[in-house]
Amino acid sequence: MTELTNYEKVRRLPWQLAGNAFNMIFWVTAAYGSVFVLFLNELGLDKARIGILLSLLPFCGISAVFTAPYIARFGLKRTFLIFFGSRKLFAGGLLFTPLIIRHYGPQAAFLWVSCCVFGFALCRAIAETAIFPWAQEMIPDNIRGKFSGINSILSQIVSIGVVALGGYIIGRFEGISKFVYVILGGVLAGIVAVCCFF
Protein backbone atom coordinates (compact mmCIF):
# COMPACT_ATOMS: atom_id res chain seq x y z
CA MET A 1 0.00 0.00 0.00
CA THR A 2 1.44 3.37 -1.00
CA GLU A 3 1.91 6.06 1.61
CA LEU A 4 -0.52 8.96 1.47
CA THR A 5 0.71 12.39 0.51
CA ASN A 6 0.35 15.26 3.01
CA TYR A 7 -2.52 16.63 0.93
CA GLU A 8 -4.37 13.31 1.13
CA LYS A 9 -3.73 13.12 4.88
CA VAL A 10 -5.08 16.64 5.45
CA ARG A 11 -8.22 15.80 3.46
CA ARG A 12 -8.90 12.90 5.85
CA LEU A 13 -8.35 14.85 9.08
CA PRO A 14 -12.00 16.00 9.37
CA TRP A 15 -12.88 12.32 9.81
CA GLN A 16 -10.51 12.15 12.77
CA LEU A 17 -12.05 15.30 14.26
CA ALA A 18 -15.52 13.78 13.86
CA GLY A 19 -14.32 10.48 15.34
CA ASN A 20 -12.85 12.28 18.33
CA ALA A 21 -16.07 14.26 18.85
CA PHE A 22 -18.23 11.12 18.79
CA ASN A 23 -15.74 9.35 21.01
CA MET A 24 -16.05 12.19 23.52
CA ILE A 25 -19.81 11.55 23.63
CA PHE A 26 -19.05 7.88 24.28
CA TRP A 27 -16.43 8.69 26.91
CA VAL A 28 -18.62 11.06 28.92
CA THR A 29 -21.77 8.93 28.86
CA ALA A 30 -20.74 5.29 28.70
CA ALA A 31 -17.12 4.91 29.66
CA TYR A 32 -15.56 6.94 32.40
CA GLY A 33 -17.25 10.29 32.73
CA SER A 34 -19.50 11.70 35.42
CA VAL A 35 -22.52 9.78 34.12
CA PHE A 36 -20.66 6.51 34.70
CA VAL A 37 -19.81 7.45 38.30
CA LEU A 38 -23.46 8.36 38.96
CA PHE A 39 -24.48 5.03 37.40
CA LEU A 40 -22.20 3.16 39.82
CA ASN A 41 -23.67 5.13 42.71
CA GLU A 42 -27.21 4.30 41.54
CA LEU A 43 -26.25 0.62 41.64
CA GLY A 44 -25.67 1.06 45.37
CA LEU A 45 -21.92 0.47 45.26
CA ASP A 46 -19.92 1.89 48.14
CA LYS A 47 -17.05 4.33 47.58
CA ALA A 48 -14.41 1.61 47.90
CA ARG A 49 -15.92 -0.47 45.09
CA ILE A 50 -16.41 2.58 42.90
CA GLY A 51 -12.77 3.47 43.52
CA ILE A 52 -11.65 -0.03 42.53
CA LEU A 53 -13.60 0.16 39.28
CA LEU A 54 -12.25 3.61 38.43
CA SER A 55 -8.68 2.51 39.16
CA LEU A 56 -8.83 -0.22 36.50
CA LEU A 57 -8.35 2.26 33.65
CA PRO A 58 -4.99 3.65 34.72
CA PHE A 59 -3.91 0.24 36.02
CA CYS A 60 -4.42 -1.43 32.62
CA GLY A 61 -2.21 1.23 31.04
CA ILE A 62 0.73 -0.83 32.30
CA SER A 63 -0.07 -3.36 29.57
CA ALA A 64 1.47 -0.99 26.99
CA VAL A 65 4.93 -2.16 28.03
CA PHE A 66 4.04 -5.71 27.00
CA THR A 67 1.78 -5.08 24.01
CA ALA A 68 3.72 -2.35 22.15
CA PRO A 69 6.07 -4.73 20.23
CA TYR A 70 3.15 -6.89 19.08
CA ILE A 71 1.11 -3.84 18.09
CA ALA A 72 3.97 -2.58 15.91
CA ARG A 73 4.16 -5.94 14.12
CA PHE A 74 0.39 -6.38 13.75
CA GLY A 75 -0.16 -2.83 12.44
CA LEU A 76 -1.03 0.39 14.20
CA LYS A 77 -4.28 1.20 12.40
CA ARG A 78 -5.54 -2.39 12.46
CA THR A 79 -4.80 -2.77 16.18
CA PHE A 80 -6.36 0.57 17.01
CA LEU A 81 -9.58 -0.12 15.10
CA ILE A 82 -10.00 -3.63 16.55
CA PHE A 83 -9.51 -2.61 20.17
CA PHE A 84 -11.14 0.81 19.84
CA GLY A 85 -14.20 -1.01 18.50
CA SER A 86 -14.02 -3.84 21.05
CA ARG A 87 -14.17 -1.48 23.96
CA LYS A 88 -17.61 -0.36 22.75
CA LEU A 89 -18.81 -3.95 23.20
CA PHE A 90 -17.60 -4.03 26.81
CA ALA A 91 -19.27 -0.68 27.51
CA GLY A 92 -22.41 -2.03 25.87
CA GLY A 93 -22.34 -4.86 28.40
CA LEU A 94 -23.25 -2.31 31.05
CA LEU A 95 -26.71 -2.12 29.47
CA PHE A 96 -27.46 -5.58 30.88
CA THR A 97 -26.70 -4.56 34.46
CA PRO A 98 -30.35 -3.90 35.47
CA LEU A 99 -31.30 -7.41 34.29
CA ILE A 100 -28.46 -8.94 36.28
CA ILE A 101 -29.50 -7.02 39.40
CA ARG A 102 -33.08 -8.16 38.96
CA HIS A 103 -32.24 -11.85 38.49
CA TYR A 104 -29.01 -12.37 40.44
CA GLY A 105 -28.65 -9.50 42.90
CA PRO A 106 -26.23 -6.65 43.54
CA GLN A 107 -23.13 -8.80 44.14
CA ALA A 108 -23.47 -10.41 40.71
CA ALA A 109 -24.06 -6.95 39.20
CA PHE A 110 -20.81 -5.70 40.74
CA LEU A 111 -18.91 -8.67 39.28
CA TRP A 112 -20.53 -8.07 35.89
CA VAL A 113 -19.70 -4.37 35.90
CA SER A 114 -16.14 -5.21 37.04
CA CYS A 115 -15.67 -7.57 34.07
CA CYS A 116 -17.08 -4.98 31.66
CA VAL A 117 -14.85 -2.24 33.05
CA PHE A 118 -11.75 -4.46 33.06
CA GLY A 119 -12.37 -5.55 29.45
CA PHE A 120 -12.97 -1.95 28.45
CA ALA A 121 -9.83 -0.76 30.26
CA LEU A 122 -7.62 -3.40 28.63
CA CYS A 123 -8.99 -2.66 25.14
CA ARG A 124 -8.55 1.06 25.78
CA ALA A 125 -4.94 0.62 26.86
CA ILE A 126 -4.10 -1.37 23.73
CA ALA A 127 -5.95 1.07 21.44
CA GLU A 128 -4.20 4.05 23.07
CA THR A 129 -0.83 2.35 22.62
CA ALA A 130 -1.56 2.10 18.88
CA ILE A 131 -3.14 5.53 18.29
CA PHE A 132 -0.22 7.68 19.40
CA PRO A 133 2.30 6.38 16.85
CA TRP A 134 -0.44 6.11 14.23
CA ALA A 135 -1.30 9.80 14.83
CA GLN A 136 2.34 10.62 13.99
CA GLU A 137 1.72 9.03 10.59
CA MET A 138 -1.77 10.52 10.09
CA ILE A 139 -1.14 14.16 10.95
CA PRO A 140 1.49 16.04 8.94
CA ASP A 141 4.22 17.60 11.09
CA ASN A 142 3.60 21.17 9.92
CA ILE A 143 -0.03 21.23 11.18
CA ARG A 144 0.14 18.86 14.16
CA GLY A 145 -0.02 21.64 16.79
CA LYS A 146 -2.88 23.46 15.04
CA PHE A 147 -4.80 20.20 14.60
CA SER A 148 -4.28 19.32 18.26
CA GLY A 149 -5.64 22.72 19.32
CA ILE A 150 -8.72 22.44 17.11
CA ASN A 151 -9.32 18.90 18.34
CA SER A 152 -9.07 19.99 22.00
CA ILE A 153 -11.51 22.87 21.52
CA LEU A 154 -14.02 20.68 19.66
CA SER A 155 -13.75 17.90 22.25
CA GLN A 156 -14.34 20.31 25.14
CA ILE A 157 -17.38 21.88 23.47
CA VAL A 158 -18.88 18.45 22.80
CA SER A 159 -18.09 17.36 26.36
CA ILE A 160 -19.86 20.37 27.87
CA GLY A 161 -22.94 19.77 25.71
CA VAL A 162 -23.08 16.07 26.51
CA VAL A 163 -22.67 16.60 30.26
CA ALA A 164 -25.49 19.16 30.17
CA LEU A 165 -27.78 16.84 28.21
CA GLY A 166 -26.87 13.82 30.35
CA GLY A 167 -27.51 15.82 33.52
CA TYR A 168 -30.90 16.90 32.20
CA ILE A 169 -31.92 13.31 31.40
CA ILE A 170 -30.65 11.93 34.71
CA GLY A 171 -32.35 14.70 36.67
CA ARG A 172 -35.66 14.35 34.87
CA PHE A 173 -36.25 10.59 35.06
CA GLU A 174 -36.26 8.05 37.91
CA GLY A 175 -34.59 4.69 38.41
CA ILE A 176 -31.67 2.99 36.77
CA SER A 177 -33.30 2.93 33.33
CA LYS A 178 -32.34 6.58 32.79
CA PHE A 179 -28.69 5.52 32.85
CA VAL A 180 -29.37 2.70 30.39
CA TYR A 181 -30.68 5.20 27.83
CA VAL A 182 -27.75 7.57 28.31
CA ILE A 183 -25.21 4.71 28.10
CA LEU A 184 -26.96 3.34 25.01
CA GLY A 185 -26.68 6.75 23.34
CA GLY A 186 -22.99 6.82 24.24
CA VAL A 187 -22.36 3.34 22.84
CA LEU A 188 -24.08 4.28 19.58
CA ALA A 189 -21.94 7.43 19.37
CA GLY A 190 -18.89 5.23 20.01
CA ILE A 191 -19.80 3.00 17.07
CA VAL A 192 -20.04 6.09 14.86
CA ALA A 193 -16.59 7.11 16.14
CA VAL A 194 -15.15 3.75 15.01
CA CYS A 195 -16.68 4.27 11.54
CA CYS A 196 -15.12 7.74 11.33
CA PHE A 197 -11.66 6.42 12.20
CA PHE A 198 -12.05 3.57 9.72
Backbone as CSV, one residue per row, in Angstrom:
resi,resn,N_x,N_y,N_z,CA_x,CA_y,CA_z,C_x,C_y,C_z
1,MET,0.848,-1.177,0.000,0.000,0.000,0.000,0.898,1.246,0.000
2,THR,0.612,2.172,-0.900,1.438,3.375,-1.005,1.106,4.346,0.121
3,GLU,2.108,5.088,0.538,1.910,6.057,1.609,1.165,7.264,1.068
4,LEU,0.264,7.795,1.880,-0.520,8.956,1.473,0.358,10.197,1.441
5,THR,0.030,11.096,0.527,0.714,12.389,0.510,0.147,13.257,1.644
6,ASN,0.843,14.350,1.964,0.349,15.256,3.006,-1.017,15.826,2.650
7,TYR,-1.226,16.115,1.368,-2.520,16.634,0.926,-3.630,15.617,1.207
8,GLU,-3.369,14.353,0.882,-4.368,13.309,1.132,-4.615,13.124,2.628
9,LYS,-3.559,13.233,3.427,-3.730,13.121,4.881,-4.591,14.259,5.420
10,VAL,-4.317,15.472,4.975,-5.080,16.636,5.448,-6.550,16.509,5.066
11,ARG,-6.828,15.977,3.898,-8.219,15.797,3.463,-8.971,14.811,4.348
12,ARG,-8.258,13.893,4.984,-8.898,12.899,5.845,-8.998,13.341,7.311
13,LEU,-8.348,14.417,7.681,-8.347,14.847,9.077,-9.728,15.215,9.626
14,PRO,-10.659,15.768,8.813,-12.001,16.002,9.366,-12.662,14.731,9.899
15,TRP,-12.341,13.581,9.306,-12.880,12.319,9.812,-12.338,12.031,11.211
16,GLN,-11.069,12.358,11.431,-10.514,12.154,12.767,-11.152,13.105,13.772
17,LEU,-11.374,14.352,13.367,-12.054,15.295,14.261,-13.456,14.792,14.611
18,ALA,-14.180,14.311,13.611,-15.524,13.777,13.860,-15.449,12.549,14.764
19,GLY,-14.491,11.668,14.501,-14.322,10.482,15.339,-14.022,10.846,16.776
20,ASN,-13.162,11.839,16.970,-12.850,12.279,18.332,-14.060,12.899,19.017
21,ALA,-14.870,13.643,18.269,-16.071,14.260,18.849,-17.069,13.185,19.288
22,PHE,-17.313,12.204,18.418,-18.234,11.122,18.785,-17.660,10.274,19.919
23,ASN,-16.352,10.094,19.922,-15.738,9.351,21.010,-15.873,10.099,22.329
24,MET,-15.852,11.418,22.298,-16.049,12.193,23.519,-17.454,11.965,24.074
25,ILE,-18.448,11.869,23.189,-19.809,11.550,23.632,-19.808,10.193,24.328
26,PHE,-19.158,9.225,23.703,-19.053,7.884,24.283,-18.358,7.933,25.637
27,TRP,-17.239,8.647,25.697,-16.427,8.692,26.912,-17.206,9.279,28.082
28,VAL,-17.912,10.370,27.844,-18.622,11.063,28.923,-19.828,10.264,29.400
29,THR,-20.508,9.577,28.490,-21.766,8.927,28.855,-21.632,7.450,29.208
30,ALA,-20.743,6.740,28.544,-20.736,5.289,28.699,-19.449,4.722,29.259
31,ALA,-18.406,5.512,29.342,-17.123,4.911,29.660,-16.583,5.317,31.019
32,TYR,-16.341,6.572,31.235,-15.561,6.942,32.402,-15.941,8.310,32.942
33,GLY,-16.902,8.934,32.338,-17.254,10.288,32.725,-18.146,10.322,33.956
34,SER,-18.677,11.496,34.226,-19.499,11.703,35.417,-20.771,10.860,35.400
35,VAL,-21.315,10.602,34.221,-22.518,9.776,34.124,-22.220,8.360,34.620
36,PHE,-21.048,7.852,34.272,-20.663,6.507,34.705,-20.542,6.431,36.228
37,VAL,-19.953,7.441,36.839,-19.813,7.452,38.299,-21.189,7.497,38.964
38,LEU,-22.098,8.308,38.420,-23.463,8.356,38.964,-24.182,7.023,38.770
39,PHE,-23.919,6.354,37.656,-24.484,5.025,37.401,-24.023,4.040,38.475
40,LEU,-22.728,4.048,38.789,-22.201,3.160,39.820,-22.831,3.462,41.177
41,ASN,-23.028,4.736,41.461,-23.671,5.135,42.708,-25.120,4.651,42.751
42,GLU,-25.805,4.754,41.617,-27.206,4.300,41.540,-27.310,2.793,41.763
43,LEU,-26.259,2.065,41.404,-26.251,0.622,41.641,-26.123,0.278,43.121
44,GLY,-25.804,1.288,43.940,-25.665,1.063,45.372,-24.267,0.643,45.786
45,LEU,-23.284,0.842,44.910,-21.917,0.471,45.255,-21.342,1.478,46.243
46,ASP,-20.559,0.975,47.195,-19.923,1.890,48.135,-18.715,2.551,47.476
47,LYS,-18.142,3.541,48.164,-17.049,4.326,47.584,-15.819,3.469,47.287
48,ALA,-15.575,2.470,48.120,-14.407,1.606,47.901,-14.541,0.831,46.587
49,ARG,-15.720,0.285,46.333,-15.925,-0.469,45.092,-15.890,0.448,43.868
50,ILE,-16.468,1.623,44.008,-16.408,2.583,42.899,-14.951,2.948,42.621
51,GLY,-14.183,3.154,43.679,-12.766,3.467,43.521,-11.994,2.351,42.833
52,ILE,-12.307,1.112,43.177,-11.653,-0.034,42.529,-11.955,-0.039,41.036
53,LEU,-13.221,0.165,40.693,-13.604,0.163,39.276,-12.922,1.302,38.510
54,LEU,-12.871,2.473,39.113,-12.252,3.613,38.434,-10.740,3.458,38.316
55,SER,-10.134,2.699,39.215,-8.679,2.509,39.163,-8.248,1.529,38.071
56,LEU,-9.191,0.770,37.523,-8.825,-0.216,36.504,-8.296,0.436,35.224
57,LEU,-8.806,1.610,34.880,-8.347,2.257,33.646,-6.873,2.624,33.695
58,PRO,-6.424,3.366,34.696,-4.986,3.651,34.721,-4.146,2.400,34.961
59,PHE,-4.666,1.453,35.735,-3.905,0.237,36.017,-3.619,-0.553,34.740
60,CYS,-4.603,-0.661,33.862,-4.422,-1.429,32.623,-3.463,-0.739,31.658
61,GLY,-3.178,0.535,31.870,-2.207,1.229,31.036,-0.827,0.597,31.084
62,ILE,-0.551,-0.133,32.162,0.728,-0.827,32.301,0.926,-1.838,31.176
63,SER,-0.170,-2.335,30.622,-0.071,-3.356,29.572,0.670,-2.860,28.340
64,ALA,0.784,-1.547,28.164,1.470,-0.994,26.987,2.911,-1.484,26.882
65,VAL,3.541,-1.679,28.023,4.927,-2.159,28.030,5.029,-3.519,27.350
66,PHE,4.020,-4.355,27.535,4.043,-5.709,27.003,3.452,-5.806,25.596
67,THR,2.476,-4.954,25.290,1.775,-5.081,24.007,2.398,-4.279,22.874
68,ALA,3.181,-3.252,23.183,3.716,-2.354,22.147,4.468,-3.083,21.032
69,PRO,5.364,-4.049,21.331,6.073,-4.730,20.230,5.129,-5.508,19.307
70,TYR,4.093,-6.110,19.890,3.146,-6.885,19.082,2.259,-5.964,18.247
71,ILE,1.918,-4.819,18.814,1.108,-3.844,18.085,1.872,-3.339,16.862
72,ALA,3.151,-3.064,17.029,3.965,-2.575,15.909,4.021,-3.608,14.786
73,ARG,4.102,-4.884,15.149,4.155,-5.939,14.123,2.800,-6.163,13.461
74,PHE,1.727,-6.098,14.258,0.394,-6.379,13.746,-0.135,-5.234,12.887
75,GLY,0.284,-4.017,13.187,-0.163,-2.835,12.441,-0.894,-1.874,13.352
76,LEU,-0.479,-0.618,13.294,-1.034,0.392,14.203,-2.520,0.630,13.961
77,LYS,-2.879,0.882,12.707,-4.281,1.195,12.396,-5.174,-0.003,12.690
78,ARG,-4.734,-1.180,12.255,-5.540,-2.390,12.460,-5.753,-2.642,13.950
79,THR,-4.689,-2.546,14.731,-4.799,-2.766,16.177,-5.726,-1.740,16.806
80,PHE,-5.530,-0.481,16.436,-6.364,0.572,17.012,-7.835,0.314,16.715
81,LEU,-8.173,0.050,15.463,-9.581,-0.120,15.104,-10.211,-1.329,15.800
82,ILE,-9.456,-2.423,15.899,-9.998,-3.625,16.549,-10.290,-3.356,18.022
83,PHE,-9.329,-2.783,18.726,-9.509,-2.605,20.170,-10.337,-1.367,20.506
84,PHE,-10.282,-0.350,19.671,-11.144,0.814,19.837,-12.597,0.396,19.658
85,GLY,-12.850,-0.491,18.698,-14.203,-1.012,18.498,-14.622,-1.982,19.590
86,SER,-13.690,-2.833,20.031,-14.019,-3.840,21.053,-14.419,-3.214,22.376
87,ARG,-13.817,-2.085,22.681,-14.169,-1.477,23.964,-15.611,-1.001,23.975
88,LYS,-16.194,-0.736,22.813,-17.613,-0.365,22.752,-18.489,-1.547,23.163
89,LEU,-18.050,-2.757,22.823,-18.810,-3.947,23.203,-18.820,-4.116,24.721
90,PHE,-17.661,-3.903,25.349,-17.601,-4.025,26.806,-18.457,-2.955,27.476
91,ALA,-18.412,-1.734,26.956,-19.265,-0.676,27.515,-20.737,-1.013,27.292
92,GLY,-21.039,-1.609,26.139,-22.408,-2.029,25.870,-22.895,-3.088,26.847
93,GLY,-21.967,-3.860,27.393,-22.338,-4.857,28.397,-22.967,-4.247,29.632
94,LEU,-22.654,-2.991,29.899,-23.251,-2.306,31.052,-24.767,-2.195,30.920
95,LEU,-25.265,-2.245,29.695,-26.709,-2.125,29.466,-27.491,-3.288,30.086
96,PHE,-26.794,-4.410,30.313,-27.465,-5.582,30.882,-27.442,-5.594,32.410
97,THR,-26.828,-4.598,33.009,-26.700,-4.558,34.465,-28.050,-4.589,35.183
98,PRO,-29.063,-3.813,34.758,-30.355,-3.898,35.465,-30.953,-5.309,35.451
99,LEU,-30.788,-6.036,34.352,-31.298,-7.413,34.295,-30.556,-8.313,35.275
100,ILE,-29.258,-8.120,35.375,-28.457,-8.944,36.285,-28.833,-8.643,37.734
101,ILE,-29.059,-7.371,38.044,-29.504,-7.025,39.404,-30.832,-7.692,39.716
102,ARG,-31.747,-7.623,38.747,-33.085,-8.161,38.956,-33.066,-9.676,39.172
103,HIS,-32.220,-10.392,38.429,-32.239,-11.852,38.492,-31.221,-12.452,39.452
104,TYR,-30.087,-11.756,39.655,-29.008,-12.374,40.441,-28.549,-11.548,41.628
105,GLY,-28.988,-10.303,41.735,-28.654,-9.503,42.897,-27.482,-8.552,42.691
106,PRO,-27.253,-7.697,43.677,-26.234,-6.652,43.539,-24.795,-7.165,43.481
107,GLN,-24.500,-8.272,44.185,-23.131,-8.802,44.142,-22.777,-9.271,42.732
108,ALA,-23.695,-9.961,42.085,-23.467,-10.411,40.706,-23.349,-9.209,39.771
109,ALA,-24.135,-8.159,40.034,-24.058,-6.949,39.203,-22.693,-6.294,39.336
110,PHE,-22.152,-6.266,40.553,-20.814,-5.699,40.741,-19.774,-6.512,39.972
111,LEU,-19.857,-7.821,40.032,-18.908,-8.667,39.284,-19.047,-8.445,37.779
112,TRP,-20.291,-8.317,37.312,-20.534,-8.073,35.889,-19.935,-6.734,35.449
113,VAL,-20.228,-5.694,36.219,-19.695,-4.371,35.895,-18.171,-4.394,35.961
114,SER,-17.606,-5.101,36.927,-16.144,-5.207,37.038,-15.545,-5.847,35.791
115,CYS,-16.160,-6.909,35.297,-15.670,-7.567,34.075,-15.783,-6.632,32.873
116,CYS,-16.897,-5.929,32.775,-17.082,-4.980,31.663,-16.028,-3.874,31.717
117,VAL,-15.806,-3.336,32.900,-14.845,-2.236,33.048,-13.428,-2.734,32.789
118,PHE,-13.091,-3.925,33.287,-11.751,-4.460,33.057,-11.513,-4.715,31.568
119,GLY,-12.495,-5.317,30.895,-12.371,-5.552,29.450,-12.244,-4.246,28.689
120,PHE,-13.054,-3.266,29.072,-12.972,-1.954,28.453,-11.597,-1.337,28.671
121,ALA,-11.108,-1.395,29.915,-9.830,-0.765,30.261,-8.668,-1.405,29.498
122,LEU,-8.697,-2.713,29.353,-7.622,-3.396,28.626,-7.661,-3.044,27.140
123,CYS,-8.857,-3.054,26.552,-8.988,-2.661,25.138,-8.574,-1.209,24.934
124,ARG,-8.930,-0.355,25.878,-8.554,1.057,25.781,-7.037,1.217,25.820
125,ALA,-6.399,0.500,26.734,-4.942,0.616,26.857,-4.240,0.187,25.573
126,ILE,-4.717,-0.887,24.965,-4.104,-1.372,23.729,-4.369,-0.395,22.585
127,ALA,-5.606,0.107,22.501,-5.946,1.070,21.444,-5.139,2.358,21.598
128,GLU,-4.975,2.825,22.841,-4.199,4.048,23.071,-2.729,3.847,22.720
129,THR,-2.225,2.648,22.971,-0.835,2.347,22.624,-0.633,2.427,21.112
130,ALA,-1.659,2.067,20.350,-1.560,2.096,18.884,-1.829,3.482,18.297
131,ILE,-2.727,4.264,18.914,-3.143,5.527,18.288,-2.043,6.582,18.302
132,PHE,-1.224,6.614,19.329,-0.225,7.683,19.401,0.801,7.597,18.274
133,PRO,1.396,6.427,18.015,2.303,6.383,16.852,1.560,6.498,15.522
134,TRP,0.320,5.995,15.461,-0.445,6.113,14.226,-0.754,7.582,13.950
135,ALA,-1.030,8.362,15.001,-1.295,9.796,14.825,-0.078,10.505,14.237
136,GLN,1.124,10.035,14.575,2.338,10.615,13.990,2.361,10.414,12.477
137,GLU,1.801,9.309,12.032,1.720,9.032,10.591,0.568,9.787,9.936
138,MET,-0.553,9.928,10.660,-1.766,10.521,10.091,-1.681,12.027,9.930
139,ILE,-1.102,12.696,10.905,-1.144,14.161,10.946,0.202,14.715,10.486
140,PRO,0.224,15.470,9.405,1.493,16.044,8.939,2.140,16.919,10.015
141,ASP,3.468,16.884,10.059,4.224,17.597,11.089,3.903,19.090,11.130
142,ASN,3.744,19.710,9.961,3.595,21.172,9.922,2.252,21.672,10.455
143,ILE,1.268,20.782,10.652,-0.033,21.227,11.184,-0.419,20.477,12.454
144,ARG,0.493,19.690,13.002,0.145,18.862,14.162,-0.315,19.706,15.355
145,GLY,0.370,20.790,15.658,-0.025,21.642,16.785,-1.382,22.292,16.566
146,LYS,-1.601,22.821,15.362,-2.885,23.459,15.037,-4.018,22.438,15.115
147,PHE,-3.780,21.245,14.573,-4.798,20.204,14.602,-5.118,19.808,16.042
148,SER,-4.091,19.682,16.859,-4.285,19.316,18.258,-5.117,20.364,18.986
149,GLY,-4.869,21.645,18.708,-5.644,22.719,19.322,-7.105,22.673,18.907
150,ILE,-7.342,22.517,17.607,-8.719,22.439,17.106,-9.434,21.240,17.713
151,ASN,-8.736,20.115,17.778,-9.318,18.899,18.342,-9.679,19.103,19.816
152,SER,-8.802,19.757,20.570,-9.071,19.995,21.996,-10.288,20.895,22.191
153,ILE,-10.374,21.953,21.408,-11.514,22.872,21.522,-12.820,22.151,21.185
154,LEU,-12.819,21.415,20.074,-14.016,20.681,19.664,-14.416,19.657,20.718
155,SER,-13.454,18.919,21.239,-13.754,17.897,22.251,-14.345,18.514,23.507
156,GLN,-13.825,19.665,23.937,-14.341,20.308,25.139,-15.754,20.840,24.939
157,ILE,-16.029,21.384,23.762,-17.377,21.881,23.466,-18.378,20.725,23.471
158,VAL,-18.005,19.627,22.825,-18.876,18.449,22.796,-19.078,17.913,24.213
159,SER,-18.016,17.860,24.984,-18.092,17.358,26.358,-19.053,18.187,27.200
160,ILE,-18.963,19.492,27.101,-19.857,20.369,27.866,-21.315,20.117,27.480
161,GLY,-21.575,20.023,26.172,-22.936,19.772,25.709,-23.478,18.429,26.170
162,VAL,-22.642,17.410,26.119,-23.082,16.067,26.507,-23.323,15.986,28.010
163,VAL,-22.463,16.597,28.806,-22.668,16.595,30.258,-23.972,17.319,30.593
164,ALA,-24.244,18.428,29.923,-25.490,19.164,30.170,-26.706,18.318,29.798
165,LEU,-26.664,17.684,28.636,-27.782,16.841,28.209,-27.938,15.630,29.118
166,GLY,-26.818,14.972,29.451,-26.874,13.824,30.347,-27.422,14.198,31.714
167,GLY,-26.999,15.359,32.236,-27.512,15.823,33.518,-29.007,16.090,33.482
168,TYR,-29.459,16.639,32.357,-30.896,16.900,32.202,-31.684,15.591,32.221
169,ILE,-31.214,14.594,31.475,-31.918,13.307,31.399,-31.918,12.620,32.758
170,ILE,-30.755,12.606,33.414,-30.648,11.933,34.706,-31.499,12.634,35.762
171,GLY,-31.557,13.954,35.708,-32.352,14.698,36.674,-33.848,14.607,36.441
172,ARG,-34.241,14.328,35.212,-35.661,14.347,34.867,-36.359,13.009,35.103
173,PHE,-35.639,11.907,34.979,-36.255,10.587,35.063,-35.799,9.852,36.318
174,GLU,-36.533,8.813,36.685,-36.258,8.052,37.907,-35.711,6.666,37.568
175,GLY,-35.044,6.071,38.532,-34.594,4.685,38.414,-33.332,4.530,37.585
176,ILE,-32.918,3.290,37.464,-31.669,2.987,36.767,-31.832,3.024,35.252
177,SER,-33.075,2.948,34.776,-33.300,2.927,33.326,-32.820,4.204,32.648
178,LYS,-32.823,5.332,33.380,-32.344,6.581,32.794,-30.875,6.455,32.388
179,PHE,-30.094,5.716,33.175,-28.686,5.516,32.845,-28.532,4.599,31.639
180,VAL,-29.430,3.626,31.531,-29.373,2.704,30.390,-29.532,3.471,29.085
181,TYR,-30.468,4.428,29.053,-30.679,5.205,27.833,-29.482,6.093,27.510
182,VAL,-28.914,6.700,28.539,-27.753,7.569,28.312,-26.550,6.742,27.847
183,ILE,-26.334,5.589,28.493,-25.213,4.713,28.097,-25.434,4.183,26.691
184,LEU,-26.659,3.814,26.361,-26.960,3.342,25.007,-26.638,4.410,23.975
185,GLY,-27.023,5.649,24.250,-26.678,6.749,23.344,-25.175,6.889,23.190
186,GLY,-24.444,6.738,24.295,-22.991,6.816,24.243,-22.367,5.697,23.435
187,VAL,-22.889,4.483,23.597,-22.355,3.343,22.843,-22.609,3.532,21.342
188,LEU,-23.786,4.026,20.992,-24.081,4.281,19.578,-23.149,5.351,19.014
189,ALA,-22.889,6.395,19.801,-21.935,7.430,19.373,-20.540,6.825,19.227
190,GLY,-20.189,5.901,20.097,-18.890,5.230,20.006,-18.754,4.413,18.739
191,ILE,-19.821,3.781,18.320,-19.800,3.003,17.070,-19.596,3.937,15.881
192,VAL,-20.249,5.097,15.919,-20.041,6.092,14.858,-18.582,6.553,14.848
193,ALA,-17.997,6.707,16.039,-16.588,7.112,16.135,-15.678,6.087,15.453
194,VAL,-15.959,4.801,15.661,-15.152,3.752,15.011,-15.258,3.876,13.497
195,CYS,-16.481,4.118,13.005,-16.679,4.274,11.542,-15.902,5.463,11.019
196,CYS,-15.875,6.547,11.775,-15.115,7.744,11.329,-13.624,7.447,11.249
197,PHE,-13.076,6.745,12.220,-11.659,6.418,12.204,-11.319,5.424,11.105
198,PHE,-12.279,4.566,10.777,-12.045,3.575,9.719,-11.818,4.261,8.382
